[in-house]
Amino acid sequence: MSRKTELRALTSARGIAAWWVVLYHLRGSLAGLPGMAEVVLAKGYLAVDFFFLLSGFVLALRHGERLRAGGPAAVPDFLRRRFARIWPLHAAMLGFALLLMLVLRASGRAVPEFPLPDLPAHLLLVQSWGFADPLRWNDPAWSISCETAAYLLFPLWAMAVDWRRQRAPVALGALGLLLVTLGLVFTSRGADTLGQDIAHLGMVRCLLEFAAGTVLQALWQRWQGRRAARAGFGIAALLAAAWWIGVPEPLAVPAGLAALLLGLACSAGRAGNPLEGALLHRLGEISYATYLSHFLLWFAFKLALVRSASIGWPLAGCYLLLVLAASEALHRMVERPAQRWINRFGFRPGRSRLPARRSPRG
């Protein structure tokens, strides 16, 4: 997808969300963190919910019509492209984790973070499917495992119903049903936050939000414009206020993030939008590398340089620069080359007769 057809604002938003996750994992070691900053950073796990919604939105935009036009013959090409997008960098980070494990074992240290029996499931990206502890080896990859399940189901979902051709009330009803179901599942399990019980609730969290993102994309195609952007941001603000005064997070936040995503998509490409800038856009382009690398980099950074429970801002700044540099390097030297190499193979189904849709890179 060319840069001219890209929704740059959504790419930039993805980068901001990735750094929210980085700071979420770092916050417990930051000395002197202001109270309000702690409150905001402690909710960094919600960036994953934004990722799930955004992933459904983007794949519906980029691949929904191709799958419907190509039918079952288009599915292998879609899955190959998804594999090329997510697996090579995941495998590279598992290799780094394996190296860390070997170094620790050689020094006589216990390595509960890297259980060898769980490694095959993590390598195959099925650790969140009930085959292993999803929060081992490379913690953030649990969500990539869930996304893999969503990718496998997406062609069936896309070919079963074209939400663009449904009446707006029907699509809105489906969106509301998906998000309310998510909230009820969590509250029925006694989970008052979306970050709880990832081993049992992470998959349902991903699949329902991913599906909601595909419906949201159809609504965006109907409602593009300043008025829709203002409505999206306004609804997001109302739901944030409702959450603040006590509405359970699993009921308020996914709907708020969906409204925010609609507002961001409708405001993309407009003059004066700070999310259209080059710096934020680049953070979005390398965000997958940021997301997958930061946790293991923090593990290695603490082993090498941290000798106490907390660190000062200079050392924190060094770590953040390390993550930024590693993200750029991994994106350039692992992620994109592997993606191009894998995408050279396999057949390519006929192109849709419809014009290409604007899309964030994904």
N, C-alpha and C positions, 0 to 999 in steps of 0.2 A: 504494500500500500504506500503510495507516494506521500511525501510530506504535505503536498498541496491539499490532499483530501483528508488529512489527519485532524481529529479533534484534539488540538494541542492542550487545551485546558484540562482534559481528563488525564492525559499523560502526565502533566505537571501535578495534578492532584494525587495521582498514584505515587509519585515521588515523595510528596509531603507525607502521605500515609506511611510509606516505608520508613521514613526517618522518625515518625512517631513511634513505630515499633522499636527502632534502635534505642531511642531515649527511654522507652518503657522498660527495656531490659537493663539499661544503665542506671536508672534512677536510684535504685537501692544502694548504690555505691557512691553516690554523689554527696559530698559533705556540704552542709549549709544550703540545701535546696529550699527555696522559699515555699511556704505552705501551699499557695495556689498553684505553683508549678508542679508540686508533688501531686496535687489532685488531678491536674490535667494529664500528666505523664502516666499516672497510675491507671488511666483508662486507655492506654495505648493499644491494648489488645483489641479494641473496637475497630482499629484500622483493618483488621482481618475481615470483619464484616463488610466494610467498604470494598475490599478487594473482591469478595465473593459476588457482591452486587455488580461491581464494575466488570468482572469477568463475564457474567451472563449477558450484560449489556453489550460488551464489545464482540463477543462471539456471535450473538444474534445479528449484530450489525454487519460483521464481516463475512460470516459463513452461513447464516440462516437461509438466505435466498439461494446460495450455491447448493446447499444440501437439498433443498426442496426441488430445485431445478434438475439436479443430477441424480436424485434418488439414491438407492443403496450403493450404486457404483461410485458415488462421491465420498462415501464414508471412509474408505481406506486412506485417501489423500488427506482428508481432514485430520484423521487420527495421527497420521505420519507427521503432519505439520505441528500438531500439539506435542507429540513426543520430541520433535526437534527443538521445540521452544523451551520445554521444561526439564527434560531428563539429563542432557549433557552437563549442565552446570550443577545439577543435583548430584550427579555421580562424582564430579570433581570435588565438591564439598565433602562428600562421604569419604573420598580418598584422603582429604586433609584430616578428617576426623580419625580415620584409621591410623594415620601417621601420628597424631597426638596420642592415641591409645598405646601405640608401640613405644613411644618415648616414655610415657608414664609407667608402663609395665617394666621397661628396662631400668627405671629408677626405683622400682619396688613399690610404687603407689597403686592403690586400688582404683579401678576405673568403672564405677557403677554407671557412669554416663554412657558407656560404650559397650553394651552387652553383645558379645559375638553371636549368640543364638538369634538375636533380633535382626542382625545385619541383612540377611537375604530379603526379609520383608521390607526393610527400609530401602534397599537397593531397587526393589521392584515397585516402590511407591505404593505399597498396600498396607503400610503400618497402621493407618487409621481405619482399616477395614476389619479390625478385630484380630489381626494376626500377630500383633506385637504391641509393645508400649510405644505409643506415638510420640512421646516426649523424651525420647532417647536419641543418641547419635547427634542429629542436627535438629534441635527443638522446632524451629519454624517450619520445617518440612512437613509437619503433620498436616498443615493446610494444603500443601501441594498434593499430598496423598488424597485428600478429600476432593480437590479439584480434578484429579485424575478420574475419579469416579464420575464427577459431573461431565467431564469430556466424553466419557464412554456413553453416557445416557443422553447427551445433548442431541445427537443426530435423530434419535427416536422422538425426542420432544419437539425438535424443529420441524420434522416431517409430519408429526401428528397434528399440529395446529399452527397456523400462521396468525399470530396475534395482531398483525397489521390489518388483517381483513375482518377482525372482530369489531363489533361496535364498542365505542369507548366505555360505556357502562359495564359491558361484559369484561373487558380487559381490566378495568378498575376493580371490579369485583374479584377477579382472579388474583390480582396483586394483593388486595386486602386479605383474601383467604389464605394465601401463602404466608403472609407476614403474621397474621393472627395465629395461624397454626403453629408457627415457630414459637411465638410467645407462650402459647398454651402448653406446648411440649416442655419448654424449659420450666415454667412455673409448676407444672404437674410433677416434675422431678425434684422440686424444691430448690431449683437453681435461680437465684435472684440476680445473677450477672451472666452475660454471654460468654465469659471466659471460664466458667466452671465446667468440670467433668468433661474435658475434651475427649477422653477416651470413648465416652458413650454418646455425647451430644455433638461432638464436632462435625460428624458426617451429616446429621440432619440440619445442623446450622448452615453448612455449606450448600447442600442440595436445595433447600428451600430458598435461601438468599440468591443463589445462582439462578434458579427458575424465576424468581421475582425480578432479577435484572433483565432477563429476556423479555418479560412483559413490559417492563419499564421502557425498554428500547422502542417497542412498538408505540407506546404512548408518546415518547419523545418525537417520533416521526410525525405524529399528528399535531403536536402542540409546540413546535419550535417557535421561538420568538421571545421578545422581552417580557411580555405579560406572563408567559409560562415560566420564565426564569424567576420572576418576582414571586410567583405563586409557589414555586418549589422552595425557594429560600424562606418564604414566609411560613409555610407548613413545617419546614425543618426547624425553624425557630420556635414555633408553638409546641412541637413535640419535645424539643430540648427543655422548654420550660415545664412541660408536663412531667418529664423525667425528673427534673430538679425538685419538683414539689411532691414526688412520691410515686408516680406511675412506674411500675416495674420496668427495669431496663430491657428485658427481652420483649416487652410489648411496645415500648416507646422508641427505642434506639434504632432497630432495623427499619422501621417506617420513616424515622427522621433521616437516616442515611439515604434511603431511597429518594426522599424528597430533595435532599441535598444534591444527590447525583443528577436528578432531573434538572435542577436549577443550574448546575455546572455545565451540563450538556447543552442546555438552551442558551447559555451565555458564551459558549465557545466561539471563538473567531471574532468577537466584538472588540472594537477599539477601546483601549484603556483597561482591558482585562489583565491584571497582573499575572495570571496563570498562562498567558501567552508568551511570557518572556523566555529568553534563551536559557538562562541558568536553571530555572525551575523545570523547564522542559527537559533539559539534559538529566536532571535528577530523576525525572520520570523514566527516561530511556534506560537508565542503568539501575532502576529500582529493583528489578528481580535479583540482580547480583547483590545489591545492598541487603535485601531481605534475607537471602539465603546465606550470605557470608558473615553477617555481623555477629551472630550468636557464637559461632566457633572462633571468630577473631577475638571476641571478648574473653572467651575461655582461655585462649592462648595468651592474650595480653595480660590477664591476671596471673597466669602461671609465671610469666617472664618478669613482670615489672611491679605487680601489686603485692604488698606485704602486709596490708591491714584491711579491715572491713570496709573502709571508705577511702576515696581518693579525692584529691583537690582538682580544681578546674584546669590547671595546666596539663595534668596527666589525662584528664577526661578529654581535653582538646586534642591531645596526641592520638588517643584512641579514635576519636571521630574522624580525624584526618586520615588515619589508617583505613578506616572503613570506606571513606570516600575514594581514596587511591585504589584500594583493592576492588571496589565496585567498578571503577573505570577500567582497570586492567582485566578483570574477569569478563566484563562485557565485551571488550575489544578482542581478547585473546582466547577466550573459551566459548562464551555464549554465542556470539554472532558467527564465528567461523564454523562451529559445530552445526549450528542451525542451517547455514548455507550448504554445508557438505551433505547433510541428511536430506535436505529438500531437493537436491539434484536427482534423487532416486525416486522411482515410482511414477505411476501414470498421473496425468492431470486431466480431470474431467472437463467437459466443455464449459465454457464460460456462460454465466447467466446472460440473458438478453437485456436484463435491467441494467441501468447505469450503476457504476460503483458508488457505494455509500461512503460518506465521510466517516472516518474511524480513528480512534486513538491507536497507537501501535500496541499490539498485544499478541 
